[in-house]
Amino acid sequence: MTSLLLLLLGLVGLWRGTLWAVRGAVELSERYGISQGFVGLAILAIGTDLPELVVAVSASVEQLRGIEASGMIVGSALGSVVAQGTLVLGVAGLFGYLPVARRMVKRDGTTLLLGVVLAAAVAADGLITRGEGLVLFLVYGVYFVALWQAEWSGEAAEEDTLAAAPFSASRSIVLGVAVVLVSAHFVVTGGVELAESLGVSQTLLAVILVGLGTSLPELALSIRAATERRAALSVGNVIGSNIFDLLVPIGVGAMLHPLLVERTTVSFDLPAVAVATVLLLVLLLRRRGLQRWEAVVLLGFYLAYAGIRVGLG
């Protein structure tokens, strides 16, 4: 009963927190010329992905204590990537056409594909070392710096502009993301306890339940952005979140303690991530956006993936 209550409270908090976060982000982007794409790819993506990072760090601490938790780190990250790229944008796409700039899809989609390749490469032998984790983390750092430079190149007095951000918008973003993070913790905690009471294994729980639970902030943000006709925020948030999930949680987790990767993850989860990523980018590029029927295709992919994954155990 307590687990179910935590889950419900977390869902309510997610919706309220994302309302504040999106309003603040949109106000900043419109007032100071910050593109919605950058807000989604960087600011909101990192903010809503902190739950995945917290899961990775917490599980790594357990590993340092001698408790094996590699499956929780790798599984939750990959599960989030699949859920965000298919389920999240699939649901958001049902609320209307999601137009997106081709340039953003090509530039950041290429980085996303690179993240998939790197994650698959370091996991192929069943072990992600500290050095490999550092490489993943540094690649994200380079991407973020490049994203920032591309956004502000040629902008006059950019430091003054950022410093002059209105308190109301900044407060809205900070408060919204904070509520989202706390609510996501409630959702994951309640969901995990509920699943454990049903006897679900750690790996399956991480890939499906934890991965889906930590994707709820992106789902709430994307739906809200889509209903307010802020497609760049919705799509940018998902692409940015997936890049972050593939490189940072796994990278940080491996730097703290080497990660073991199960055969099922190498043979099924990583190929599923690759297929989901390619499918999403192709659909976004076809007509510079996501049609409703294409959103249904993404939803179908996620349901198929989840069904097969549950069958594999």
FIMARTOR-609387 format. One record per atom (N, C-alpha, C): x, y, z; atom name. Coordinates in steps of 0.05 Angstrom, whole numbers, m for minus. Example, Ala and Ser with C-alpha at 12.3 -4.5 7.8 and 13.67 -1.06 7.14 Angstrom:
% residues 2
      x      y      z at
    264   m114    156  N
    246    m90    156 CA
    264    m66    156  C
    257    m45    142  N
    273    m21    143 CA
    258      1    157  C
This chain:
% residues 313
      x      y      z at
     17    m24      0  N
      0      0      0 CA
     17     25      0  C
     39     25     17  N
     57     48     17 CA
     71     52     m9  C
     79     30    m23  N
     93     32    m49 CA
     74     44    m69  C
     49     36    m69  N
     30     46    m89 CA
     25     76    m84  C
     24     84    m58  N
     20    112    m52 CA
     44    129    m61  C
     68    120    m57  N
     92    134    m66 CA
     91    137    m97  C
     83    116   m110  N
     81    117   m139 CA
     62    138   m149  C
     38    139   m137  N
     18    158   m145 CA
     26    187   m139  C
     38    191   m115  N
     47    218   m108 CA
     69    227   m127  C
     87    209   m134  N
    108    215   m153 CA
     98    224   m180  C
     77    210   m190  N
     66    217   m216 CA
     54    245   m215  C
     39    251   m194  N
     27    277   m191 CA
     49    299   m191  C
     70    293   m175  N
     92    313   m174 CA
    106    317   m200  C
    109    296   m216  N
    121    298   m242 CA
    107    318   m260  C
     81    315   m260  N
     65    333   m277 CA
     67    362   m268  C
     66    367   m242  N
     67    394   m232 CA
     94    406   m236  C
    115    390   m230  N
    142    400   m233 CA
    149    407   m262  C
    140    390   m281  N
    146    396   m309 CA
    131    420   m319  C
    108    426   m308  N
     94    450   m316 CA
    111    475   m310  C
    123    476   m286  N
    140    498   m279 CA
    165    499   m296  C
    178    476   m299  N
    203    474   m314 CA
    200    483   m343  C
    179    474   m357  N
    175    481   m385 CA
    168    511   m387  C
    152    521   m370  N
    145    550   m371 CA
    169    567   m367  C
    186    560   m348  N
    210    576   m343 CA
    230    574   m367  C
    233    550   m378  N
    251    546   m400 CA
    242    561   m425  C
    217    560   m430  N
    206    574   m453 CA
    209    605   m450  C
    204    614   m426  N
    207    643   m421 CA
    236    652   m425  C
    255    637   m416  N
    283    643   m420 CA
    290    643   m450  C
    281    622   m464  N
    289    619   m492 CA
    277    642   m509  C
    253    651   m502  N
    240    672   m517 CA
    252    700   m510  C
    258    704   m484  N
    267    730   m475 CA
    295    736   m485  C
    312    716   m484  N
    340    721   m490 CA
    350    707   m515  C
    333    696   m531  N
    341    685   m556 CA
    355    658   m554  C
    352    645   m531  N
    363    618   m528 CA
    344    599   m543  C
    355    583   m561  N
    338    565   m577 CA
    326    544   m559  C
    301    536   m567  N
    288    515   m552 CA
    303    489   m555  C
    316    485   m577  N
    332    461   m581 CA
    354    458   m560  C
    368    481   m555  N
    390    480   m535 CA
    378    475   m507  C
    356    488   m501  N
    344    485   m475 CA
    336    455   m471  C
    325    443   m492  N
    317    415   m489 CA
    341    396   m489  C
    360    401   m507  N
    384    383   m509 CA
    402    384   m485  C
    404    408   m472  N
    423    411   m450 CA
    410    415   m423  C
    396    437   m420  N
    386    444   m393 CA
    366    424   m382  C
    344    419   m397  N
    324    400   m388 CA
    334    371   m389  C
    350    365   m409  N
    360    337   m412 CA
    376    329   m388  C
    395    346   m380  N
    412    340   m357 CA
    395    340   m331  C
    377    359   m329  N
    360    361   m305 CA
    343    336   m301  C
    330    328   m322  N
    312    304   m320 CA
    327    278   m319  C
    353    278   m326  N
    368    253   m326 CA
    384    249   m300  C
    381    268   m281  N
    395    264   m256 CA
    386    239   m241  C
    360    230   m244  N
    352    205   m231 CA
    369    181   m241  C
    374    180   m268  N
    391    158   m278 CA
    419    159   m266  C
    430    184   m264  N
    456    187   m253 CA
    457    179   m223  C
    436    187   m208  N
    435    179   m180 CA
    433    149   m177  C
    418    136   m194  N
    416    107   m193 CA
    444     94   m198  C
    459    105   m218  N
    485     95   m224 CA
    504     98   m201  C
    505    122   m189  N
    523    127   m166 CA
    516    109   m142  C
    490    108   m136  N
    481     92   m113 CA
    488     62   m117  C
    484     52   m141  N
    490     24   m147 CA
    520     19   m145  C
    536     39   m154  N
    565     36   m153 CA
    575     36   m125  C
    563     51   m107  N
    570     51    m79 CA
    565     23    m67  C
    543     11    m76  N
    537    m17    m67 CA
    558    m36    m77  C
    567    m32   m101  N
    588    m49   m113 CA
    614    m47    m96  C
    620    m23    m88  N
    644    m19    m72 CA
    642    m33    m45  C
    617    m38    m37  N
    613    m53    m12 CA
    612    m83    m16  C
    616    m91    m41  N
    616   m120    m48 CA
    590   m131    m57  C
    570   m114    m63  N
    544   m123    m73 CA
    543   m117   m103  C
    540   m138   m119  N
    539   m135   m148 CA
    514   m121   m156  C
    518    m99   m171  N
    495    m82   m180 CA
    499    m71   m208  C
    517    m84   m223  N
    523    m75   m251 CA
    498    m75   m268  C
    481    m95   m264  N
    457    m97   m281 CA
    438    m74   m276  C
    438    m64   m252  N
    420    m41   m246 CA
    430    m16   m260  C
    456    m12   m262  N
    467     12   m275 CA
    464     11   m305  C
    473    m10   m317  N
    472    m13   m346 CA
    443    m17   m356  C
    428    m33   m341  N
    401    m39   m349 CA
    383    m14   m348  C
    385      2   m326  N
    368     25   m324 CA
    375     46   m345  C
    401     49   m351  N
    409     68   m372 CA
    398     60   m399  C
    402     35   m407  N
    393     26   m433 CA
    363     25   m435  C
    350     17   m413  N
    321     17   m412 CA
    309     44   m416  C
    323     64   m404  N
    314     92   m407 CA
    316    102   m436  C
    338     94   m449  N
    343    102   m476 CA
    321     91   m495  C
    315     66   m492  N
    293     54   m508 CA
    267     67   m502  C
    260     70   m476  N
    234     82   m469 CA
    231    110   m478  C
    253    126   m476  N
    251    154   m484 CA
    249    157   m514  C
    264    141   m529  N
    265    144   m558 CA
    240    133   m572  C
    225    116   m558  N
    201    104   m571 CA
    176    110   m555  C
    174    103   m530  N
    150    107   m514 CA
    145    137   m510  C
    165    151   m501  N
    161    180   m494 CA
    153    196   m518  C
    169    195   m539  N
    162    210   m563 CA
    137    199   m577  C
    133    173   m574  N
    108    161   m585 CA
     83    172   m572  C
     83    174   m546  N
     60    185   m531 CA
     58    215   m538  C
     80    230   m537  N
     79    259   m543 CA
     69    264   m571  C
     77    246   m590  N
     69    249   m618 CA
     39    245   m622  C
     26    231   m604  N
     m3    227   m606 CA
    m18    253   m601  C
     m5    272   m588  N
    m18    298   m582 CA
    m16    317   m606  C
     m3    309   m627  N
     m1    326   m650 CA
     26    323   m664  C
     27    334   m688  N
     52    333   m704 CA
     75    347   m690  C
     98    334   m689  N
    121    345   m676 CA
    142    354   m697  C
    140    379   m706  N
    161    388   m725 CA
    187    392   m712  C
    209    388   m726  N
    235    391   m715 CA
    255    399   m737  C
    274    415   m731  N
    294    424   m750 CA
    311    401   m759  C
    314    398   m786  N
    331    377   m796 CA
    360    379   m786  C
    369    404   m783  N
    397    408   m775 CA
    402    396   m747  C
    382    400   m729  N
    385    389   m702 CA
    386    359   m702  C
    368    347   m718  N
    367    318   m720 CA
    393    306   m730  C
    404    319   m751  N
    429    309   m763 CA
    452    312   m744  C
    455    336   m733  N
    478    342   m715 CA
    477    325   m689  C
    454    327   m675  N
    453    314   m649 CA
    446    284   m652  C
    432    278   m675  N
    427    250   m680 CA
    453    234   m686  C
    471    248   m699  N
    498    235   m704 CA
    512    230   m678  C
    510    249   m659  N
    523    245   m633 CA
    509    222   m618  C
    483    220   m621  N
    468    198   m608 CA
    477    171   m619  C
    480    170   m646  N
    489    145   m658 CA
    518    138   m648  C
    534    158   m646  N
    561    154   m635 CA
    560    143   m607  C
    542    153   m591  N
    539    143   m564 CA
    530    114   m563  C
    513    106   m582  N
    504     78   m584 CA
    528     60   m591  C
    544     69   m611  N
    567     53   m619 CA
    587     51   m597  C
    593     73   m583  N
    612     72   m561 CA
    602     53   m538  C
    577     56   m531  N
    566     39   m510 CA
    568      9   m517  C
    562      3   m543  N
    563    m25   m552 CA
    592    m35   m552  C
    610    m17   m561  N
    639    m25   m563 CA
    651    m31   m535  C
    645    m15   m515  N
    657    m19   m489 CA
    644    m43   m474  C
    619    m49   m482  N
    604    m71   m468 CA
    607    m98   m482  C
    618    m98   m506  N
    618   m122   m522 CA
    632   m146   m509  C
    653   m141   m493  N
    668   m163   m481 CA
    657   m170   m453  C
    634   m157   m445  N
    622   m164   m420 CA
    633   m149   m396  C
    651   m130   m401  N
    663   m115   m379 CA
    668    m86   m388  C
    659    m67   m372  N
    665    m39   m377 CA
    684    m30   m356  C
    709    m24   m364  N
    730    m17   m345 CA
    728     13   m337  C
    745     20   m318  N
    746     48   m309 CA
    755     66   m332  C
    775     57   m347  N
    784     73   m369 CA
    763     77   m391  C
    748     57   m396  N
    726     59   m416 CA
    704     77   m406  C
    699     76   m380  N
    679     94   m368 CA
    688    123   m370  C
    714    128   m367  N
    725    155   m369 CA
    721    165   m398  C
    726    148   m417  N
    723    155   m446 CA
    694    164   m451  C
    675    149   m441  N
    647    155   m445 CA
    640    183   m433  C
    650    187   m409  N
    645    212   m395 CA
    657    236   m410  C
    682    233   m419  N
    695    255   m433 CA
    682    261   m460  C
    672    241   m473  N
    658    245   m499 CA
    634    263   m494  C
    619    258   m473  N
    596    275   m467 CA
    605    304   m461  C
    627    306   m446  N
    637    333   m440 CA
    644    349   m465  C
    657    335   m484  N
    664    349   m510 CA
    638    357   m525  C
    618    339   m525  N
    593    345   m538 CA
    579    369   m525  C
    579    370   m499  N
    566    393   m486 CA
    580    419   m491  C
    606    419   m491  N
    621    444   m497 CA
    615    453   m526  C
    615    434   m544  N
    610    440   m572 CA
    581    451   m575  C
    563    440   m561  N
    535    449   m562 CA
    533    478   m551  C
    546    483   m530  N
    546    510   m518 CA
    559    530   m537  C
    581    524   m549  N
    595    542   m567 CA
    578    547   m592  C
    565    527   m602  N
    548    530   m625 CA
    524    548   m619  C
    514    547   m595  N
    491    563   m587 CA
    498    592   m584  C
    522    598   m573  N
    529    625   m567 CA
    549    638   m585  C
    558    624   m605  N
    577    636   m624 CA
    565    660   m638  C
    578    683   m637  N
    568    707   m650 CA
    549    723   m634  C
    542    713   m609  N
    524    728   m592 CA
    539    750   m578  C
    528    774   m577  N
    540    797   m564 CA
    534    796   m534  C
    554    802   m518  N
    551    804   m489 CA
    536    781   m477  C
    545    757   m485  N
    530    733   m476 CA
    531    730   m446  C
    553    738   m433  N
    554    735   m404 CA
    534    752   m390  C
    531    777   m399  N
    512    795   m387 CA
    484    785   m391  C
    479    773   m415  N
    452    763   m421 CA
    445    741   m402  C
    463    722   m398  N
    457    700   m380 CA
    454    710   m351  C
    470    728   m343  N
    469    738   m315 CA
    443    753   m310  C
    432    764   m331  N
    408    781   m328 CA
    382    765   m329  C
    384    739   m329  N
    360    722   m331 CA
    341    730   m309  C
    315    732   m315  N
    295    740   m295 CA
    293    719   m273  C
    290    729   m248  N
    288    711   m225 CA
    264    693   m227  C
    242    703   m238  N
    218    686   m239 CA
    222    662   m256  C
    235    666   m280  N
    239    643   m298 CA
    260    624   m287  C
    281    635   m276  N
    302    618   m265 CA
    291    601   m241  C
    275    615   m225  N
    263    601   m202 CA
    244    579   m211  C
    229    585   m233  N
    211    565   m243 CA
    225    540   m253  C
    248    544   m267  N
    263    521   m276 CA
    275    505   m253  C
    287    519   m234  N
    300    505   m212 CA
    279    491   m195  C
    257    504   m189  N
    236    492   m173 CA
    224    468   m188  C
    218    472   m214  N
    206    451   m230 CA
    223    426   m232  C
    249    430   m238  N
    267    407   m240 CA
    271    393   m213  C
    272    409   m191  N
    275    398   m165 CA
    251    380   m158  C
    227    390   m164  N
    203    374   m159 CA
    202    349   m176  C
    211    352   m201  N
    213    329   m219 CA
    232    307   m208  C
    255    316   m198  N
    274    297   m187 CA
    264    283   m163  C
    252    298   m144  N
    241    285   m120 CA
    219    266   m127  C
    202    275   m145  N
    179    259   m154 CA
    188    233   m168  C
    209    236   m185  N
    220    213   m198 CA
    231    193   m178  C
    243    203   m157  N
    253    185   m136 CA
    230    170   m123  C
    208    184   m118  N
    185    170   m106 CA
    174    149   m125  C
    173    155   m151  N
    162    137   m171 CA
    180    112   m172  C
    206    116   m174  N
    224     93   m176 CA
    224     77   m150  C
    225     90   m127  N
    225     76   m102 CA
    200     60    m98  C
    177     73   m103  N
    152     58   m100 CA
    149     36   m120  C
    158     41   m145  N
    156     21   m165 CA
    174     m3   m160  C
    198      3   m151  N
    217    m19   m145 CA
    207    m37   m122  C
    197    m24   m101  N
    187    m39    m78 CA
    163    m56    m87  C
    146    m45   m104  N
    123    m59   m114 CA
    131    m83   m131  C
    151    m79   m148  N
    161   m100   m165 CA
    174   m123   m149  C
    190   m115   m129  N
    204   m134   m113 CA
    184   m152    m97  C
    162   m140    m89  N
    142   m156    m75 CA
    129   m177    m93  C
    133   m173   m120  N
    122   m192   m139 CA
    144   m212   m148  C
    168   m209   m138  N
    190   m227   m144 CA
    203   m223   m171  C
    205   m198   m180  N
    218   m191   m206 CA
    248   m191   m202  C
    263   m202   m221  N
    292   m203   m219 CA
    304   m175   m222  C
    329   m171   m213  N
    342   m145   m213 CA
    346   m135   m242  C
    356   m152   m260  N
    362   m144   m287 CA
    336   m135   m302  C
    316   m152   m300  N
    291   m145   m313 CA
    279   m120   m301  C
    281   m118   m275  N
    270    m94   m261 CA
    284    m69   m271  C
    311    m71   m274  N
    326    m47   m283 CA
    320    m39   m311  C
    319    m58   m329  N
    314    m52   m358 CA
    286    m41   m363  C
    267    m54   m350  N
    239    m46   m355 CA
    228    m26   m335  C
    227    m34   m310  N
    214    m17   m290 CA
    230      8   m283  C
    256      4   m275  N
    272     28   m268 CA
    277     45   m292  C
    283     33   m315  N
    287     48   m340 CA
    263     65   m347  C
    239     52   m345  N
    215     67   m350 CA
    209     88   m329  C
    214     81   m304  N
    209    100   m282 CA
    226    125   m284  C
    252    122   m291  N
    269    145   m293 CA
    264    160   m319  C
    248    149   m337  N
    241    163   m362 CA
    215    180   m359  C
    202    177   m336  N
    177    192   m332 CA
    181    223   m332  C
    203    234   m322  N
    207    263   m325 CA
    207    271   m355  C
    221    256   m372  N
    221    262   m400 CA
    193    259   m412  C
    179    239   m403  N
    152    236   m414 CA
    134    259   m407  C
    135    268   m381  N
    119    290   m373 CA
    127    316   m387  C
    153    321   m389  N
    162    345   m403 CA
    155    345   m432  C
    158    322   m445  N
    152    320   m474 CA
    123    324   m480  C
    106    313   m464  N
     77    316   m468 CA
     69    345   m464  C
     80    357   m443  N
     73    385   m437 CA
     83    403   m459  C
    108    398   m468  N
    119    414   m490 CA
    103    411   m516  C
     95    386   m521  N
     80    381   m546 CA
     52    395   m545  C
     39    394   m522  N
     13    407   m521 CA
     15    437   m523  C
     38    448   m515  N
     42    477   m518 CA
     57    485   m544  C
     57    465   m562  N
     69    470   m589 CA
     99    478   m587  C
    113    465   m569  N
    142    469   m566 CA
    157    444   m573  C
    154    435   m599  N
    165    410   m607 CA
    195    408   m604  C
    209    430   m608  N
    238    429   m606 CA
    246    422   m577  C
    231    431   m557  N
    236    424   m530 CA
    231    394   m526  C
    210    384   m537  N
    202    356   m533 CA
    223    337   m546  C
    228    342   m572  N
    247    324   m586 CA
    276    328   m575  C
    283    354   m571  N
    310    360   m561 CA
    315    347   m534  C
    295    348   m517  N
    298    336   m490 CA
    303    306   m492  C
    289    292   m510  N
    292    263   m512 CA
    319    256   m524  C
    327    270   m546  N
    353    264   m558 CA
    376    271   m539  C
    374    294   m526  N
    394    301   m506 CA
    395    282   m483  C
    372    273   m474  N
    371    254   m451 CA
    384    227   m459  C
    378    218   m483  N
    390    192   m492 CA
    420    194   m495  C
    430    216   m505  N
    459    220   m507 CA
    471    219   m479  C
    459    233   m460  N
    468    233   m432 CA
    468    205   m420  C
    445    191   m424  N
    442    165   m411 CA
    463    144   m421  C
    470    146   m447  N
    489    127   m458 CA
    517    132   m449  C
    523    157   m443  N
    551    165   m437 CA
    557    170   m408  C
    539    184   m394  N
    545    194   m367 CA
    539    173   m344  C
    515    163   m341  N
    510    144   m319 CA
    528    119   m321  C
    530    108   m346  N
    547     84   m349 CA
    576     92   m345  C
    584    115   m356  N
    612    124   m353 CA
    619    129   m324  C
    603    143   m309  N
    608    149   m281 CA
    608    123   m265  C
    588    106   m270  N
    587     81   m256 CA
    612     64   m259  C
    621     63   m284  N
    645     47   m290 CA
    670     59   m278  C
    671     86   m277  N
    695     99   m265 CA
    696     93   m235  C
    673     90   m222  N
    673     84   m193 CA
    679     55   m188  C
    669     37   m206  N
    674      9   m204 CA
    668     m4   m231  C
    686    m22   m241  N
    682    m35   m266 CA
    655    m49   m267  C
    642    m48   m290  N
    615    m59   m293 CA
    614    m85   m309  C
    600   m105   m298  N
    596   m130   m313 CA
    571   m126   m330  C
    572   m136   m355  N
    550   m134   m374 CA
    540   m161   m381  C
    515   m166   m376  N
    503   m193   m381 CA
    501   m199   m411  C
    501   m224   m418  N
    499   m233   m446 CA
    474   m223   m459  C
    452   m224   m444  N
    426   m215   m455 CA
    427   m185   m462  C
    442   m170   m446  N
    444   m141   m452 CA
    460   m137   m478  C
    481   m153   m482  N
    498   m150   m506 CA
    483   m160   m530  C
    469   m182   m528  N
    456   m195   m551 CA
    429   m184   m557  C
    415   m171   m538  N
    388   m162   m543 CA
    384   m132   m537  C
    391   m123   m513  N
    385    m96   m505 CA
    400    m75   m522  C
    426    m79   m526  N
    442    m60   m542 CA
    433    m60   m571  C
    428    m83   m585  N
    416    m82   m612 CA
    389    m68   m612  C
    373    m72   m591  N
    347    m58   m590 CA
    350    m28   m588  C
    370    m19   m573  N
    376      9   m571 CA
    384     20   m598  C
    401      6   m612  N
    410     15   m639 CA
    387     16   m659  C
    370     m4   m659  N
    347     m4   m678 CA
    328     19   m671  C
    322     22   m645  N
    304     43   m636 CA
    314     71   m644  C
    340     75   m641  N
    353    101   m647 CA
    351    106   m677  C
    359     87   m693  N
    358     91   m723 CA
    329     95   m732  C
    310     80   m721  N
    282     83   m728 CA
    272    111   m721  C
    279    121   m698  N
    270    148   m689 CA
    282    169   m708  C
    307    168   m714  N
    320    188   m730 CA
    309    188   m759  C
    304    164   m769  N
    293    162   m797 CA
    265    175   m798  C
    249    169   m778  N
    222    181   m777 CA
    223    211   m774  C
    241    221   m758  N
    243    250   m754 CA
    253    264   m779  C
    269    251   m795  N
    280    263   m819 CA
    262    261   m843  C
    244    242   m843  N
    227    237   m867 CA
    212    262   m875  C
    198    274   m856  N
    182    298   m862 CA
    188    320   m842  C
    213    320   m832  N
    222    340   m813 CA
    204    341   m788  C
    197    318   m779  N
    180    317   m755 CA
    168    290   m752  C
    151    287   m732  N
    139    261   m725 CA
    109    263   m729  C
     99    246   m748  N
     70    244   m753 CA
     57    227   m732  C
     30    229   m730  N
     17    212   m710 CA
     20    182   m715  C
     18    174   m741  N
     20    146   m747 CA
     49    136   m741  C
     68    154   m744  N
     95    146   m738 CA
     99    144   m708  C
     84    160   m692  N
     85    158   m663 CA
     74    130   m655  C
     54    121   m669  N
     42     95   m663 CA
     63     73   m669  C
     79     76   m690  N
    100     57   m696 CA
    120     55   m674  C
    128     79   m663  N
    147     79   m641 CA
    135     65   m616  C
    110     70   m611  N
     97     57   m588 CA
     96     27   m592  C
     90     18   m616  N
     90    m10   m622 CA
    117    m23   m618  C
    138     m8   m625  N
    165    m19   m621 CA
    170    m23   m592  C
    163     m3   m575  N
    169     m6   m547 CA
    153    m29   m534  C
    128    m32   m542  N
    112    m54   m531 CA
    124    m81   m539  C
    134    m83   m564  N
    146   m108   m573 CA
    172   m113   m558  C
    188    m92   m554  N
    213    m95   m540 CA
    208   m104   m511  C
    189    m91   m498  N
    184    m97   m470 CA
    173   m126   m467  C
    155   m134   m486  N
    144   m161   m485 CA
    166   m182   m488  C
    183   m178   m508  N
    204   m198   m513 CA
    224   m198   m489  C
    230   m175   m479  N
    249   m173   m457 CA
    239   m187   m432  C
    213   m184   m426  N
    201   m198   m404 CA
    203   m228   m408  C
    199   m237   m433  N
    201   m265   m439 CA
    228   m276   m436  C
    249   m260   m441  N
    276   m269   m438 CA
    285   m270   m409  C
    271   m254   m392  N
    277   m255   m363 CA
    301   m238   m355  C
